């Protein structure tokens, strides 16, 4: 039950890169059902962003962000790069 609560807290958080530029917000997450570990975040990208310039796969305004790319989680999610 704790994993679901934590996951819900991530939905809607703003995602910024290491320079503080906003990439988008967390729309959904993919969780390993065996371990409960969040593997990938689904990010709804800022409309003004050119997704082709980002190093992660994206389609239709959504980007798949591996959790290894996350530097910290607080009031917002900050990426390592």
QUIGI-V292614 format. One record per pair of residues at least 6 apart in sequence whose ideal C-beta (glycine too) atoms are under 7 Angstrom apart, sorted by the first residue. I is the first residue (numbers start at 0). J is the second residue. If there is no record, write none. Layout:
<<I & J> <I & J>>
This chain:
<<2 & 30> <2 & 35> <6 & 28> <6 & 30> <6 & 37> <9 & 25> <9 & 28> <10 & 25> <11 & 24> <11 & 25> <12 & 24> <12 & 25> <12 & 75> <12 & 76> <13 & 21> <13 & 24> <13 & 75> <14 & 22> <14 & 23> <14 & 24> <14 & 25> <14 & 42> <14 & 76> <14 & 78> <15 & 21> <15 & 22> <15 & 75> <15 & 77> <15 & 78> <16 & 22> <16 & 78> <16 & 80> <17 & 70> <17 & 77> <17 & 78> <17 & 79> <17 & 80> <21 & 45> <22 & 42> <22 & 44> <22 & 45> <22 & 48> <23 & 42> <23 & 43> <23 & 44> <23 & 45> <23 & 62> <24 & 42> <24 & 43> <25 & 40> <25 & 42> <25 & 76> <26 & 41> <26 & 42> <26 & 43> <26 & 61> <27 & 41> <28 & 37> <28 & 39> <28 & 40> <28 & 41> <29 & 38> <29 & 39> <30 & 36> <30 & 37> <30 & 38> <31 & 38> <37 & 66> <38 & 66> <39 & 63> <39 & 64> <39 & 65> <39 & 66> <40 & 64> <40 & 66> <41 & 61> <41 & 63> <42 & 61> <42 & 62> <42 & 64> <43 & 60> <43 & 61> <44 & 50> <44 & 57> <44 & 60> <44 & 61> <44 & 62> <50 & 57> <50 & 62> <53 & 62> <55 & 62> <55 & 63> <55 & 64> <56 & 63> <68 & 78> <68 & 79> <69 & 76> <69 & 78> <70 & 77> <70 & 78> <70 & 79> <71 & 77>>
